[in-house]
Amino acid sequence: MIFLLGEAWGEHEAKIGKPFVGPTGVELLKILHKAQILTLNPSDYTSINSFYRTNDPTYIHSIWSRFSYIHRTNVFNLHPPGNDLKYLCGTKAQGIPGYPPLEKSSYARAEFTPELNRLADEIRTHDPNCIVCLGNTALWALTGSTGIGTARGYTSISSHTAIGWKFLPTYHPTTIFHQYSLRPIVIADLMKAKAQSEFPELRRPQREIWIEPTLEDVREFIYMYIERSEVTEENIGYPWQSNLLSVDIETYGSRVTCIGFSPSPDLALVIPFEPGLNSEKSYWPTPESETLVWKWIRSVLENASIPKLFQNGLYDIAFLWRSMHIQVRGAMHDSMLLHHALQPEMNKGLGFLGSLYSDEHMWKGMRKHETIKRDD
């Protein structure tokens, strides 16, 4: 089942008491078609034309009725005047206990608590494997927070209204009318939601990440998992058959604060150099030990027989040369540029790529500090 959660009824929805039967519903049907969640046939397009000719929402409802595996609902099954959610809001004292503002300094009034109770009952009744949160209001209802632009594309577990259900947020279809460039992002998110609807649990990639390494850890990792996985004569023309080494650095000012190596999707090493931003101390106990670590790093980065993958490598490679005089060799791929070649209209940042191509949690929202590196 695909469980679609919107925000509130519009004018057309209020006429017949059904969600997504107006222009927004038409757009949602079309992007679900693009995401291969449903298939619109010529008769459906005739119904859409009839809707625009007559303004009768039953034409759109008849299309939805063909897809019994899709459940659609809203946080509020009512029509705010002028489609303005502020009509539902008041002061913090008037708000629903336990919920933050629905909009800036505006709290959903406690008198609308029955709507959340009704939504909770719907979720429990249908028990979906994955709820698609369409927009900020749906995200607010399941998490008690907003910020759809940051949260979209990442799966998580609901903490409000109905606790314990997996959900995936994306932009509300209405947003596409105002910013059409978001349309391919919503389609990509819906494709991911389709895959997530096959199972109820969160499935995170299992990884072994070496952090806070000792000198022996660094030496062992490089020897065991990087140097012994170099390209041979047999695979020199096929770098994807070798252990492509992912490399990423974090920087602050003119300094490299840490560097990461990953020879496979489930294994990585993080080598820190500073215990925190603006720290004058080094992670390594002596200058000699830090010098030795950089010697090992240099041996990896300057080894052309080790094929390397970067994210915004033009920045990393130039920074490594300026700060440490390391000339990187063997840089073969760049995830930012590869994605840009596939989807030139989309964001290119690593957090965005993670939301599209991985099942990781929203790690970019967990960090406390921003580095100077930019990759979008």
Secondary structure, 3 states (H helix, E strand, C coil): CEEEEEEECCHHHHHHCCCCCCHHHHHHHHHHHHCCCCCCCHHHHHHHHHHHHHCCCHHHHHHHCCCCCEEEEEEECCCCHHHCHHHHEECHHHECCCCCCCECCEEEEHHHHHHHHHHHHHHHHHCCCCEEEECHHHHHHHHCCCCHHHHCCCCEECCCCCCCCEEEEECCHHHHHHCHHHHHHHHHHHHHHHHHCCCCCCCCCCCEEECCCCHHHHHHHHHHHHHHHCCCCCCCCCHHHCCCEEEEEEEECCEEEEEEEEEECCEEEEEECCCCCCCCCCCCCCHHHHHHHHHHHHHHHCCCCCCEEECCHHHHHHHHHHHHCCCCCCEEEEHHHHHHHHCCCCCCCHHHHHHHHCCCCCHHHCCCCCCCCCCC
